[in-house]
């Protein structure tokens, strides 16, 4: 699972980052990209602005291609649908011609509480050689 958060505020509220980091991140419009493997949330990088965040997410998915023979799910938290649709549109080449018919999901309340509104994610199994 890879995710792009719209704000650092909910990481601050959850105690994952300090108040000064969240405030500085907000001033610089930092969009963190995270992954979750084996129940552990790990930061993968930060981007300045939504466009750069979507580009970073695209690069990471491109480096670890999706296995379309196994379950996959683009998803978003409340308010993230426009960002997710823009991400899918900008990264059509990743979706092997399926961009117009992708099943889009909403993240649950537990995850949404921690990532905040406007977050997007791509959950998938990586294609093996």
Backbone atoms as SQL, in Angstrom:
CREATE TABLE atoms (id INTEGER PRIMARY KEY, chain TEXT, resi INTEGER, resn TEXT, atom TEXT, x REAL, y REAL, z REAL);
INSERT INTO atoms VALUES
  (1, 'A', 1, 'UNK', 'N', 0.840, -1.164, 0.000),
  (2, 'A', 1, 'UNK', 'CA', 0.000, 0.000, 0.000),
  (3, 'A', 1, 'UNK', 'C', 0.887, 1.229, 0.000),
  (4, 'A', 2, 'UNK', 'N', 0.582, 2.133, -0.887),
  (5, 'A', 2, 'UNK', 'CA', 1.256, 3.425, -0.943),
  (6, 'A', 2, 'UNK', 'C', 0.205, 4.499, -0.752),
  (7, 'A', 3, 'UNK', 'N', 0.525, 5.541, -0.020),
  (8, 'A', 3, 'UNK', 'CA', -0.440, 6.602, 0.219),
  (9, 'A', 3, 'UNK', 'C', 0.193, 7.969, 0.132),
  (10, 'A', 4, 'UNK', 'N', -0.622, 8.937, -0.261),
  (11, 'A', 4, 'UNK', 'CA', -0.223, 10.341, -0.340),
  (12, 'A', 4, 'UNK', 'C', -1.147, 11.117, 0.582),
  (13, 'A', 5, 'UNK', 'N', -0.579, 11.751, 1.601),
  (14, 'A', 5, 'UNK', 'CA', -1.372, 12.512, 2.556),
  (15, 'A', 5, 'UNK', 'C', -1.441, 13.965, 2.128),
  (16, 'A', 6, 'UNK', 'N', -2.593, 14.581, 2.355),
  (17, 'A', 6, 'UNK', 'CA', -2.782, 15.967, 1.968),
  (18, 'A', 6, 'UNK', 'C', -2.252, 16.932, 3.022),
  (19, 'A', 7, 'UNK', 'N', -2.179, 16.470, 4.253),
  (20, 'A', 7, 'UNK', 'CA', -1.776, 17.338, 5.347),
  (21, 'A', 7, 'UNK', 'C', -0.979, 16.551, 6.387),
  (22, 'A', 8, 'UNK', 'N', -0.149, 17.247, 7.118),
  (23, 'A', 8, 'UNK', 'CA', 0.605, 16.641, 8.214),
  (24, 'A', 8, 'UNK', 'C', -0.135, 16.754, 9.543),
  (25, 'A', 9, 'UNK', 'N', -1.220, 17.498, 9.557),
  (26, 'A', 9, 'UNK', 'CA', -1.944, 17.774, 10.796),
  (27, 'A', 9, 'UNK', 'C', -2.387, 16.514, 11.529),
  (28, 'A', 10, 'UNK', 'N', -2.848, 15.521, 10.802),
  (29, 'A', 10, 'UNK', 'CA', -3.359, 14.312, 11.457),
  (30, 'A', 10, 'UNK', 'C', -2.230, 13.402, 11.924),
  (31, 'A', 11, 'UNK', 'N', -1.067, 13.510, 11.326),
  (32, 'A', 11, 'UNK', 'CA', 0.106, 12.816, 11.849),
  (33, 'A', 11, 'UNK', 'C', 0.531, 13.474, 13.166),
  (34, 'A', 12, 'UNK', 'N', 0.417, 14.799, 13.236),
  (35, 'A', 12, 'UNK', 'CA', 0.724, 15.518, 14.468),
  (36, 'A', 12, 'UNK', 'C', -0.255, 15.124, 15.566),
  (37, 'A', 13, 'UNK', 'N', -1.532, 15.116, 15.248),
  (38, 'A', 13, 'UNK', 'CA', -2.552, 14.775, 16.242),
  (39, 'A', 13, 'UNK', 'C', -2.382, 13.349, 16.757),
  (40, 'A', 14, 'UNK', 'N', -1.921, 12.459, 15.899),
  (41, 'A', 14, 'UNK', 'CA', -1.700, 11.073, 16.304),
  (42, 'A', 14, 'UNK', 'C', -0.368, 10.847, 16.989),
  (43, 'A', 15, 'UNK', 'N', 0.436, 11.909, 17.146),
  (44, 'A', 15, 'UNK', 'CA', 1.707, 11.796, 17.837),
  (45, 'A', 15, 'UNK', 'C', 2.839, 11.247, 16.990),
  (46, 'A', 16, 'UNK', 'N', 2.649, 11.144, 15.683),
  (47, 'A', 16, 'UNK', 'CA', 3.701, 10.598, 14.816),
  (48, 'A', 16, 'UNK', 'C', 4.752, 11.628, 14.451),
  (49, 'A', 17, 'UNK', 'N', 4.370, 12.927, 14.470),
  (50, 'A', 17, 'UNK', 'CA', 5.335, 14.006, 14.248),
  (51, 'A', 17, 'UNK', 'C', 5.052, 15.118, 15.248),
  (52, 'A', 18, 'UNK', 'N', 6.024, 15.978, 15.464),
  (53, 'A', 18, 'UNK', 'CA', 5.867, 17.084, 16.402),
  (54, 'A', 18, 'UNK', 'C', 5.133, 18.265, 15.789),
  (55, 'A', 19, 'UNK', 'N', 4.730, 19.174, 16.653),
  (56, 'A', 19, 'UNK', 'CA', 3.987, 20.351, 16.213),
  (57, 'A', 19, 'UNK', 'C', 4.794, 21.257, 15.295),
  (58, 'A', 20, 'UNK', 'N', 6.083, 21.427, 15.589),
  (59, 'A', 20, 'UNK', 'CA', 6.926, 22.285, 14.752),
  (60, 'A', 20, 'UNK', 'C', 7.071, 21.697, 13.350),
  (61, 'A', 21, 'UNK', 'N', 7.227, 20.381, 13.261),
  (62, 'A', 21, 'UNK', 'CA', 7.337, 19.724, 11.948),
  (63, 'A', 21, 'UNK', 'C', 6.056, 19.889, 11.155),
  (64, 'A', 22, 'UNK', 'N', 4.927, 19.736, 11.827),
  (65, 'A', 22, 'UNK', 'CA', 3.637, 19.877, 11.146),
  (66, 'A', 22, 'UNK', 'C', 3.432, 21.304, 10.658),
  (67, 'A', 23, 'UNK', 'N', 3.811, 22.267, 11.486),
  (68, 'A', 23, 'UNK', 'CA', 3.644, 23.664, 11.111),
  (69, 'A', 23, 'UNK', 'C', 4.552, 24.027, 9.937),
  (70, 'A', 24, 'UNK', 'N', 5.792, 23.594, 9.988),
  (71, 'A', 24, 'UNK', 'CA', 6.724, 23.853, 8.893),
  (72, 'A', 24, 'UNK', 'C', 6.238, 23.163, 7.614),
  (73, 'A', 25, 'UNK', 'N', 5.777, 21.933, 7.741),
  (74, 'A', 25, 'UNK', 'CA', 5.248, 21.203, 6.598),
  (75, 'A', 25, 'UNK', 'C', 4.056, 21.902, 5.968),
  (76, 'A', 26, 'UNK', 'N', 3.195, 22.473, 6.801),
  (77, 'A', 26, 'UNK', 'CA', 2.031, 23.197, 6.282),
  (78, 'A', 26, 'UNK', 'C', 2.474, 24.451, 5.533),
  (79, 'A', 27, 'UNK', 'N', 3.465, 25.161, 6.085),
  (80, 'A', 27, 'UNK', 'CA', 3.950, 26.374, 5.424),
  (81, 'A', 27, 'UNK', 'C', 4.575, 26.052, 4.070),
  (82, 'A', 28, 'UNK', 'N', 5.256, 24.904, 3.967),
  (83, 'A', 28, 'UNK', 'CA', 5.931, 24.521, 2.723),
  (84, 'A', 28, 'UNK', 'C', 5.065, 23.650, 1.816),
  (85, 'A', 29, 'UNK', 'N', 3.834, 23.396, 2.242),
  (86, 'A', 29, 'UNK', 'CA', 2.905, 22.554, 1.482),
  (87, 'A', 29, 'UNK', 'C', 3.487, 21.160, 1.215),
  (88, 'A', 30, 'UNK', 'N', 4.027, 20.564, 2.276),
  (89, 'A', 30, 'UNK', 'CA', 4.628, 19.233, 2.178),
  (90, 'A', 30, 'UNK', 'C', 3.540, 18.179, 2.134),
  (91, 'A', 31, 'UNK', 'N', 3.652, 17.259, 1.193),
  (92, 'A', 31, 'UNK', 'CA', 2.735, 16.132, 1.040),
  (93, 'A', 31, 'UNK', 'C', 3.542, 14.849, 1.232),
  (94, 'A', 32, 'UNK', 'N', 3.386, 14.180, 2.379),
  (95, 'A', 32, 'UNK', 'CA', 4.159, 12.963, 2.617),
  (96, 'A', 32, 'UNK', 'C', 3.609, 11.765, 1.853),
  (97, 'A', 33, 'UNK', 'N', 4.499, 10.922, 1.382),
  (98, 'A', 33, 'UNK', 'CA', 4.138, 9.645, 0.761),
  (99, 'A', 33, 'UNK', 'C', 4.575, 8.555, 1.733),
  (100, 'A', 34, 'UNK', 'N', 3.641, 7.670, 2.039),
  (101, 'A', 34, 'UNK', 'CA', 3.884, 6.621, 3.027),
  (102, 'A', 34, 'UNK', 'C', 3.604, 5.249, 2.429),
  (103, 'A', 35, 'UNK', 'N', 4.080, 4.233, 3.115),
  (104, 'A', 35, 'UNK', 'CA', 3.740, 2.860, 2.756),
  (105, 'A', 35, 'UNK', 'C', 3.358, 2.131, 4.032),
  (106, 'A', 36, 'UNK', 'N', 2.655, 1.045, 3.855),
  (107, 'A', 36, 'UNK', 'CA', 2.313, 0.205, 4.992),
  (108, 'A', 36, 'UNK', 'C', 2.610, -1.223, 4.609),
  (109, 'A', 37, 'UNK', 'N', 3.537, -1.818, 5.333),
  (110, 'A', 37, 'UNK', 'CA', 3.913, -3.209, 5.103),
  (111, 'A', 37, 'UNK', 'C', 3.917, -3.922, 6.437),
  (112, 'A', 38, 'UNK', 'N', 3.258, -5.039, 6.479),
  (113, 'A', 38, 'UNK', 'CA', 3.198, -5.845, 7.699),
  (114, 'A', 38, 'UNK', 'C', 2.731, -5.033, 8.902),
  (115, 'A', 39, 'UNK', 'N', 1.780, -4.127, 8.684),
  (116, 'A', 39, 'UNK', 'CA', 1.217, -3.336, 9.759),
  (117, 'A', 39, 'UNK', 'C', 2.032, -2.138, 10.194),
  (118, 'A', 40, 'UNK', 'N', 3.181, -1.907, 9.586),
  (119, 'A', 40, 'UNK', 'CA', 4.046, -0.787, 9.933),
  (120, 'A', 40, 'UNK', 'C', 3.909, 0.331, 8.902),
  (121, 'A', 41, 'UNK', 'N', 3.654, 1.545, 9.376),
  (122, 'A', 41, 'UNK', 'CA', 3.614, 2.712, 8.499),
  (123, 'A', 41, 'UNK', 'C', 5.021, 3.280, 8.404),
  (124, 'A', 42, 'UNK', 'N', 5.494, 3.454, 7.169),
  (125, 'A', 42, 'UNK', 'CA', 6.846, 3.936, 6.927),
  (126, 'A', 42, 'UNK', 'C', 6.809, 5.086, 5.927),
  (127, 'A', 43, 'UNK', 'N', 7.456, 6.202, 6.235),
  (128, 'A', 43, 'UNK', 'CA', 7.522, 7.288, 5.249),
  (129, 'A', 43, 'UNK', 'C', 8.460, 6.910, 4.102),
  (130, 'A', 44, 'UNK', 'N', 8.045, 7.231, 2.888),
  (131, 'A', 44, 'UNK', 'CA', 8.880, 6.968, 1.713),
  (132, 'A', 44, 'UNK', 'C', 9.493, 8.235, 1.158),
  (133, 'A', 45, 'UNK', 'N', 8.861, 9.350, 1.434),
  (134, 'A', 45, 'UNK', 'CA', 9.378, 10.606, 0.917),
  (135, 'A', 45, 'UNK', 'C', 8.367, 11.717, 1.111),
  (136, 'A', 46, 'UNK', 'N', 8.805, 12.909, 0.791),
  (137, 'A', 46, 'UNK', 'CA', 7.959, 14.091, 0.875),
  (138, 'A', 46, 'UNK', 'C', 8.045, 14.832, -0.442),
  (139, 'A', 47, 'UNK', 'N', 6.955, 15.486, -0.781),
  (140, 'A', 47, 'UNK', 'CA', 6.931, 16.298, -1.989),
  (141, 'A', 47, 'UNK', 'C', 6.331, 17.650, -1.636),
  (142, 'A', 48, 'UNK', 'N', 6.735, 18.666, -2.355),
  (143, 'A', 48, 'UNK', 'CA', 6.148, 19.995, -2.149),
  (144, 'A', 48, 'UNK', 'C', 5.023, 20.192, -3.131),
  (145, 'A', 49, 'UNK', 'N', 3.817, 20.218, -2.619),
  (146, 'A', 49, 'UNK', 'CA', 2.642, 20.456, -3.440),
  (147, 'A', 49, 'UNK', 'C', 1.995, 19.172, -3.928),
  (148, 'A', 50, 'UNK', 'N', 0.736, 19.301, -4.276),
  (149, 'A', 50, 'UNK', 'CA', -0.053, 18.137, -4.703),
  (150, 'A', 50, 'UNK', 'C', 0.474, 17.508, -5.987),
  (151, 'A', 51, 'UNK', 'N', 0.826, 18.315, -6.968),
  (152, 'A', 51, 'UNK', 'CA', 1.311, 17.770, -8.240),
  (153, 'A', 51, 'UNK', 'C', 2.568, 16.935, -8.031),
  (154, 'A', 52, 'UNK', 'N', 3.520, 17.476, -7.279),
  (155, 'A', 52, 'UNK', 'CA', 4.748, 16.737, -7.016),
  (156, 'A', 52, 'UNK', 'C', 4.477, 15.481, -6.193),
  (157, 'A', 53, 'UNK', 'N', 3.508, 15.554, -5.288),
  (158, 'A', 53, 'UNK', 'CA', 3.123, 14.374, -4.517),
  (159, 'A', 53, 'UNK', 'C', 2.554, 13.283, -5.403),
  (160, 'A', 54, 'UNK', 'N', 1.667, 13.667, -6.323),
  (161, 'A', 54, 'UNK', 'CA', 1.101, 12.677, -7.260),
  (162, 'A', 54, 'UNK', 'C', 2.194, 12.102, -8.150),
  (163, 'A', 55, 'UNK', 'N', 3.135, 12.939, -8.573),
  (164, 'A', 55, 'UNK', 'CA', 4.248, 12.455, -9.404),
  (165, 'A', 55, 'UNK', 'C', 5.117, 11.461, -8.641),
  (166, 'A', 56, 'UNK', 'N', 5.396, 11.743, -7.379),
  (167, 'A', 56, 'UNK', 'CA', 6.199, 10.830, -6.572),
  (168, 'A', 56, 'UNK', 'C', 5.474, 9.494, -6.387),
  (169, 'A', 57, 'UNK', 'N', 4.180, 9.558, -6.131),
  (170, 'A', 57, 'UNK', 'CA', 3.389, 8.335, -5.993),
  (171, 'A', 57, 'UNK', 'C', 3.413, 7.532, -7.290),
  (172, 'A', 58, 'UNK', 'N', 3.296, 8.205, -8.415),
  (173, 'A', 58, 'UNK', 'CA', 3.350, 7.530, -9.719),
  (174, 'A', 58, 'UNK', 'C', 4.710, 6.856, -9.919),
  (175, 'A', 59, 'UNK', 'N', 5.786, 7.564, -9.596),
  (176, 'A', 59, 'UNK', 'CA', 7.130, 6.992, -9.745),
  (177, 'A', 59, 'UNK', 'C', 7.294, 5.731, -8.902),
  (178, 'A', 60, 'UNK', 'N', 6.793, 5.766, -7.679),
  (179, 'A', 60, 'UNK', 'CA', 6.930, 4.611, -6.788),
  (180, 'A', 60, 'UNK', 'C', 6.140, 3.415, -7.287),
  (181, 'A', 61, 'UNK', 'N', 4.932, 3.650, -7.795),
  (182, 'A', 61, 'UNK', 'CA', 4.142, 2.547, -8.350),
  (183, 'A', 61, 'UNK', 'C', 4.811, 2.030, -9.618),
  (184, 'A', 62, 'UNK', 'N', 5.364, 2.925, -10.403),
  (185, 'A', 62, 'UNK', 'CA', 6.056, 2.530, -11.635),
  (186, 'A', 62, 'UNK', 'C', 7.283, 1.659, -11.328),
  (187, 'A', 63, 'UNK', 'N', 7.986, 1.954, -10.249),
  (188, 'A', 63, 'UNK', 'CA', 9.162, 1.174, -9.854),
  (189, 'A', 63, 'UNK', 'C', 8.782, -0.218, -9.343),
  (190, 'A', 64, 'UNK', 'N', 7.584, -0.335, -8.820),
  (191, 'A', 64, 'UNK', 'CA', 7.081, -1.604, -8.268),
  (192, 'A', 64, 'UNK', 'C', 5.722, -1.877, -8.905),
  (193, 'A', 65, 'UNK', 'N', 5.701, -2.384, -10.148),
  (194, 'A', 65, 'UNK', 'CA', 4.463, -2.487, -10.925),
  (195, 'A', 65, 'UNK', 'C', 3.378, -3.329, -10.255),
  (196, 'A', 66, 'UNK', 'N', 2.150, -3.008, -10.601),
  (197, 'A', 66, 'UNK', 'CA', 0.968, -3.677, -10.064),
  (198, 'A', 66, 'UNK', 'C', 0.768, -5.022, -10.751),
  (199, 'A', 67, 'UNK', 'N', 0.465, -6.040, -9.974),
  (200, 'A', 67, 'UNK', 'CA', 0.069, -7.347, -10.501),
  (201, 'A', 67, 'UNK', 'C', -1.449, -7.331, -10.644),
  (202, 'A', 68, 'UNK', 'N', -1.919, -7.121, -11.860),
  (203, 'A', 68, 'UNK', 'CA', -3.354, -6.986, -12.103),
  (204, 'A', 68, 'UNK', 'C', -4.104, -8.312, -12.024),
  (205, 'A', 69, 'UNK', 'N', -3.404, -9.419, -11.818),
  (206, 'A', 69, 'UNK', 'CA', -4.055, -10.710, -11.624),
  (207, 'A', 69, 'UNK', 'C', -4.412, -10.941, -10.157),
  (208, 'A', 70, 'UNK', 'N', -3.995, -10.024, -9.303),
  (209, 'A', 70, 'UNK', 'CA', -4.292, -10.106, -7.877),
  (210, 'A', 70, 'UNK', 'C', -5.095, -8.869, -7.482),
  (211, 'A', 71, 'UNK', 'N', -5.714, -8.863, -6.318),
  (212, 'A', 71, 'UNK', 'CA', -6.520, -7.695, -5.916),
  (213, 'A', 71, 'UNK', 'C', -5.697, -6.409, -5.843),
  (214, 'A', 72, 'UNK', 'N', -6.323, -5.315, -6.243),
  (215, 'A', 72, 'UNK', 'CA', -5.719, -3.993, -6.135),
  (216, 'A', 72, 'UNK', 'C', -6.846, -2.993, -5.927),
  (217, 'A', 73, 'UNK', 'N', -6.515, -1.856, -5.327),
  (218, 'A', 73, 'UNK', 'CA', -7.559, -0.886, -5.039),
  (219, 'A', 73, 'UNK', 'C', -7.004, 0.522, -4.905),
  (220, 'A', 74, 'UNK', 'N', -7.367, 1.424, -5.822),
  (221, 'A', 74, 'UNK', 'CA', -7.122, 2.841, -5.564),
  (222, 'A', 74, 'UNK', 'C', -8.196, 3.306, -4.573),
  (223, 'A', 75, 'UNK', 'N', -7.823, 4.142, -3.607),
  (224, 'A', 75, 'UNK', 'CA', -8.763, 4.550, -2.570),
  (225, 'A', 75, 'UNK', 'C', -8.462, 5.972, -2.117),
  (226, 'A', 76, 'UNK', 'N', -9.413, 6.549, -1.403),
  (227, 'A', 76, 'UNK', 'CA', -9.204, 7.887, -0.860),
  (228, 'A', 76, 'UNK', 'C', -10.000, 8.058, 0.429),
  (229, 'A', 77, 'UNK', 'N', -9.566, 9.024, 1.228),
  (230, 'A', 77, 'UNK', 'CA', -10.320, 9.400, 2.407),
  (231, 'A', 77, 'UNK', 'C', -11.322, 10.479, 1.992),
  (232, 'A', 78, 'UNK', 'N', -12.143, 10.908, 2.921),
  (233, 'A', 78, 'UNK', 'CA', -13.145, 11.942, 2.641),
  (234, 'A', 78, 'UNK', 'C', -12.477, 13.161, 2.014),
  (235, 'A', 79, 'UNK', 'N', -13.028, 13.643, 0.909),
  (236, 'A', 79, 'UNK', 'CA', -12.486, 14.817, 0.234),
  (237, 'A', 79, 'UNK', 'C', -11.335, 14.525, -0.716),
  (238, 'A', 80, 'UNK', 'N', -10.922, 13.272, -0.826),
  (239, 'A', 80, 'UNK', 'CA', -9.789, 12.937, -1.674),
  (240, 'A', 80, 'UNK', 'C', -10.145, 12.507, -3.090),
  (241, 'A', 81, 'UNK', 'N', -11.422, 12.412, -3.405),
  (242, 'A', 81, 'UNK', 'CA', -11.827, 11.927, -4.723),
  (243, 'A', 81, 'UNK', 'C', -11.258, 12.775, -5.874),
  (244, 'A', 82, 'UNK', 'N', -11.293, 14.102, -5.829),
  (245, 'A', 82, 'UNK', 'CA', -10.700, 14.874, -6.935),
  (246, 'A', 82, 'UNK', 'C', -9.205, 14.588, -7.116),
  (247, 'A', 83, 'UNK', 'N', -8.484, 14.468, -6.020),
  (248, 'A', 83, 'UNK', 'CA', -7.047, 14.181, -6.101),
  (249, 'A', 83, 'UNK', 'C', -6.810, 12.793, -6.674),
  (250, 'A', 84, 'UNK', 'N', -7.617, 11.814, -6.242),
  (251, 'A', 84, 'UNK', 'CA', -7.457, 10.452, -6.742),
  (252, 'A', 84, 'UNK', 'C', -7.776, 10.381, -8.233),
  (253, 'A', 85, 'UNK', 'N', -8.840, 11.031, -8.652),
  (254, 'A', 85, 'UNK', 'CA', -9.175, 11.034, -10.088),
  (255, 'A', 85, 'UNK', 'C', -8.070, 11.700, -10.914),
  (256, 'A', 86, 'UNK', 'N', -7.500, 12.777, -10.401),
  (257, 'A', 86, 'UNK', 'CA', -6.398, 13.459, -11.097),
  (258, 'A', 86, 'UNK', 'C', -5.174, 12.547, -11.154),
  (259, 'A', 87, 'UNK', 'N', -4.889, 11.847, -10.053),
  (260, 'A', 87, 'UNK', 'CA', -3.760, 10.911, -10.021),
  (261, 'A', 87, 'UNK', 'C', -3.953, 9.811, -11.065),
  (262, 'A', 88, 'UNK', 'N', -5.141, 9.235, -11.126),
  (263, 'A', 88, 'UNK', 'CA', -5.413, 8.165, -12.095),
  (264, 'A', 88, 'UNK', 'C', -5.283, 8.689, -13.516),
  (265, 'A', 89, 'UNK', 'N', -5.815, 9.866, -13.765),
  (266, 'A', 89, 'UNK', 'CA', -5.729, 10.466, -15.099),
  (267, 'A', 89, 'UNK', 'C', -4.271, 10.724, -15.487),
  (268, 'A', 90, 'UNK', 'N', -3.488, 11.259, -14.555),
  (269, 'A', 90, 'UNK', 'CA', -2.083, 11.581, -14.832),
  (270, 'A', 90, 'UNK', 'C', -1.201, 10.338, -14.975),
  (271, 'A', 91, 'UNK', 'N', -1.661, 9.207, -14.464),
  (272, 'A', 91, 'UNK', 'CA', -0.839, 7.991, -14.494),
  (273, 'A', 91, 'UNK', 'C', -1.527, 6.850, -15.241),
  (274, 'A', 92, 'UNK', 'N', -2.238, 7.189, -16.306),
  (275, 'A', 92, 'UNK', 'CA', -2.967, 6.169, -17.087),
  (276, 'A', 92, 'UNK', 'C', -2.078, 5.022, -17.539),
  (277, 'A', 93, 'UNK', 'N', -0.818, 5.325, -17.843),
  (278, 'A', 93, 'UNK', 'CA', 0.088, 4.274, -18.321),
  (279, 'A', 93, 'UNK', 'C', 0.309, 3.179, -17.279),
  (280, 'A', 94, 'UNK', 'N', 0.139, 3.490, -16.002),
  (281, 'A', 94, 'UNK', 'CA', 0.308, 2.486, -14.944),
  (282, 'A', 94, 'UNK', 'C', -0.851, 1.492, -14.900),
  (283, 'A', 95, 'UNK', 'N', -1.987, 1.886, -15.412),
  (284, 'A', 95, 'UNK', 'CA', -3.220, 1.108, -15.242),
  (285, 'A', 95, 'UNK', 'C', -3.555, 0.232, -16.434),
  (286, 'A', 96, 'UNK', 'N', -2.636, 0.044, -17.357),
  (287, 'A', 96, 'UNK', 'CA', -2.793, -0.861, -18.494),
  (288, 'A', 96, 'UNK', 'C', -4.144, -0.729, -19.201),
  (289, 'A', 97, 'UNK', 'N', -4.529, 0.512, -19.498),
  (290, 'A', 97, 'UNK', 'CA', -5.759, 0.746, -20.242),
  (291, 'A', 97, 'UNK', 'C', -7.029, 0.615, -19.428),
  (292, 'A', 98, 'UNK', 'N', -6.930, 0.499, -18.121),
  (293, 'A', 98, 'UNK', 'CA', -8.107, 0.325, -17.278),
  (294, 'A', 98, 'UNK', 'C', -8.491, 1.596, -16.534),
  (295, 'A', 99, 'UNK', 'N', -7.850, 2.709, -16.793),
  (296, 'A', 99, 'UNK', 'CA', -8.037, 3.921, -16.005),
  (297, 'A', 99, 'UNK', 'C', -9.488, 4.392, -15.964),
  (298, 'A', 100, 'UNK', 'N', -10.247, 4.193, -17.040),
  (299, 'A', 100, 'UNK', 'CA', -11.623, 4.675, -17.060),
  (300, 'A', 100, 'UNK', 'C', -12.579, 3.801, -16.264),
  (301, 'A', 101, 'UNK', 'N', -12.227, 2.546, -16.014),
  (302, 'A', 101, 'UNK', 'CA', -13.134, 1.654, -15.310),
  (303, 'A', 101, 'UNK', 'C', -12.619, 1.124, -13.987),
  (304, 'A', 102, 'UNK', 'N', -11.676, 1.820, -13.381),
  (305, 'A', 102, 'UNK', 'CA', -11.098, 1.341, -12.128),
  (306, 'A', 102, 'UNK', 'C', -12.111, 1.396, -10.988),
  (307, 'A', 103, 'UNK', 'N', -12.128, 0.365, -10.148),
  (308, 'A', 103, 'UNK', 'CA', -12.975, 0.421, -8.954),
  (309, 'A', 103, 'UNK', 'C', -12.304, 1.302, -7.901),
  (310, 'A', 104, 'UNK', 'N', -12.960, 2.377, -7.525),
  (311, 'A', 104, 'UNK', 'CA', -12.397, 3.306, -6.550),
  (312, 'A', 104, 'UNK', 'C', -13.088, 3.062, -5.210),
  (313, 'A', 105, 'UNK', 'N', -12.287, 3.008, -4.153),
  (314, 'A', 105, 'UNK', 'CA', -12.801, 2.694, -2.826),
  (315, 'A', 105, 'UNK', 'C', -12.575, 3.866, -1.874),
  (316, 'A', 106, 'UNK', 'N', -13.316, 3.855, -0.785),
  (317, 'A', 106, 'UNK', 'CA', -13.109, 4.810, 0.302),
  (318, 'A', 106, 'UNK', 'C', -12.372, 4.093, 1.422),
  (319, 'A', 107, 'UNK', 'N', -11.466, 4.787, 2.076),
  (320, 'A', 107, 'UNK', 'CA', -10.795, 4.182, 3.223),
  (321, 'A', 107, 'UNK', 'C', -11.758, 4.204, 4.400),
  (322, 'A', 108, 'UNK', 'N', -11.575, 3.290, 5.309),
  (323, 'A', 108, 'UNK', 'CA', -12.437, 3.201, 6.474),
  (324, 'A', 108, 'UNK', 'C', -12.180, 4.320, 7.477),
  (325, 'A', 109, 'UNK', 'N', -13.048, 4.384, 8.467),
  (326, 'A', 109, 'UNK', 'CA', -12.963, 5.441, 9.475),
  (327, 'A', 109, 'UNK', 'C', -11.669, 5.378, 10.278),
  (328, 'A', 110, 'UNK', 'N', -11.205, 4.174, 10.601),
  (329, 'A', 110, 'UNK', 'CA', -9.984, 4.051, 11.406),
  (330, 'A', 110, 'UNK', 'C', -8.779, 4.611, 10.665),
  (331, 'A', 111, 'UNK', 'N', -8.635, 4.269, 9.408),
  (332, 'A', 111, 'UNK', 'CA', -7.510, 4.788, 8.621),
  (333, 'A', 111, 'UNK', 'C', -7.719, 6.267, 8.335),
  (334, 'A', 112, 'UNK', 'N', -8.937, 6.636, 7.971),
  (335, 'A', 112, 'UNK', 'CA', -9.243, 8.029, 7.671),
  (336, 'A', 112, 'UNK', 'C', -8.932, 8.969, 8.821),
  (337, 'A', 113, 'UNK', 'N', -9.143, 8.502, 10.045),
  (338, 'A', 113, 'UNK', 'CA', -8.843, 9.304, 11.226),
  (339, 'A', 113, 'UNK', 'C', -7.352, 9.615, 11.312),
  (340, 'A', 114, 'UNK', 'N', -6.518, 8.678, 10.934),
  (341, 'A', 114, 'UNK', 'CA', -5.068, 8.866, 11.048),
  (342, 'A', 114, 'UNK', 'C', -4.460, 9.613, 9.873),
  (343, 'A', 115, 'UNK', 'N', -5.026, 9.463, 8.677),
  (344, 'A', 115, 'UNK', 'CA', -4.438, 10.130, 7.510),
  (345, 'A', 115, 'UNK', 'C', -5.085, 11.473, 7.218),
  (346, 'A', 116, 'UNK', 'N', -6.303, 11.683, 7.687),
  (347, 'A', 116, 'UNK', 'CA', -6.989, 12.946, 7.485),
  (348, 'A', 116, 'UNK', 'C', -7.682, 13.029, 6.137),
  (349, 'A', 117, 'UNK', 'N', -8.436, 14.108, 5.936),
  (350, 'A', 117, 'UNK', 'CA', -9.163, 14.280, 4.678),
  (351, 'A', 117, 'UNK', 'C', -8.208, 14.543, 3.515),
  (352, 'A', 118, 'UNK', 'N', -8.630, 14.136, 2.329),
  (353, 'A', 118, 'UNK', 'CA', -7.862, 14.424, 1.121),
  (354, 'A', 118, 'UNK', 'C', -6.743, 13.457, 0.806),
  (355, 'A', 119, 'UNK', 'N', -6.591, 12.400, 1.597),
  (356, 'A', 119, 'UNK', 'CA', -5.525, 11.432, 1.348),
  (357, 'A', 119, 'UNK', 'C', -5.932, 10.457, 0.249),
  (358, 'A', 120, 'UNK', 'N', -4.953, 9.978, -0.507),
  (359, 'A', 120, 'UNK', 'CA', -5.211, 8.946, -1.519),
  (360, 'A', 120, 'UNK', 'C', -4.256, 7.783, -1.293),
  (361, 'A', 121, 'UNK', 'N', -4.639, 6.609, -1.791),
  (362, 'A', 121, 'UNK', 'CA', -3.809, 5.417, -1.609),
  (363, 'A', 121, 'UNK', 'C', -3.989, 4.467, -2.774),
  (364, 'A', 122, 'UNK', 'N', -2.994, 3.632, -2.969),
  (365, 'A', 122, 'UNK', 'CA', -3.059, 2.536, -3.938),
  (366, 'A', 122, 'UNK', 'C', -2.602, 1.295, -3.196),
  (367, 'A', 123, 'UNK', 'N', -3.524, 0.362, -3.011),
  (368, 'A', 123, 'UNK', 'CA', -3.190, -0.900, -2.352),
  (369, 'A', 123, 'UNK', 'C', -3.109, -1.975, -3.438),
  (370, 'A', 124, 'UNK', 'N', -2.007, -2.726, -3.464),
  (371, 'A', 124, 'UNK', 'CA', -1.831, -3.707, -4.507),
  (372, 'A', 124, 'UNK', 'C', -0.719, -4.685, -4.166),
  (373, 'A', 125, 'UNK', 'N', -0.685, -5.765, -4.928),
  (374, 'A', 125, 'UNK', 'CA', 0.417, -6.711, -4.866),
  (375, 'A', 125, 'UNK', 'C', 1.371, -6.359, -5.999),
  (376, 'A', 126, 'UNK', 'N', 2.660, -6.423, -5.701),
  (377, 'A', 126, 'UNK', 'CA', 3.669, -6.105, -6.697),
  (378, 'A', 126, 'UNK', 'C', 3.837, -7.260, -7.684),
  (379, 'A', 127, 'UNK', 'N', 3.990, -6.919, -8.943),
  (380, 'A', 127, 'UNK', 'CA', 4.232, -7.906, -9.984),
  (381, 'A', 127, 'UNK', 'C', 5.603, -8.539, -9.754),
  (382, 'A', 128, 'UNK', 'N', 5.640, -9.849, -9.806),
  (383, 'A', 128, 'UNK', 'CA', 6.895, -10.580, -9.625),
  (384, 'A', 128, 'UNK', 'C', 7.461, -10.965, -10.986),
  (385, 'A', 129, 'UNK', 'N', 8.767, -10.998, -11.078),
  (386, 'A', 129, 'UNK', 'CA', 9.416, -11.370, -12.362),
  (387, 'A', 129, 'UNK', 'C', 9.292, -12.855, -12.623);
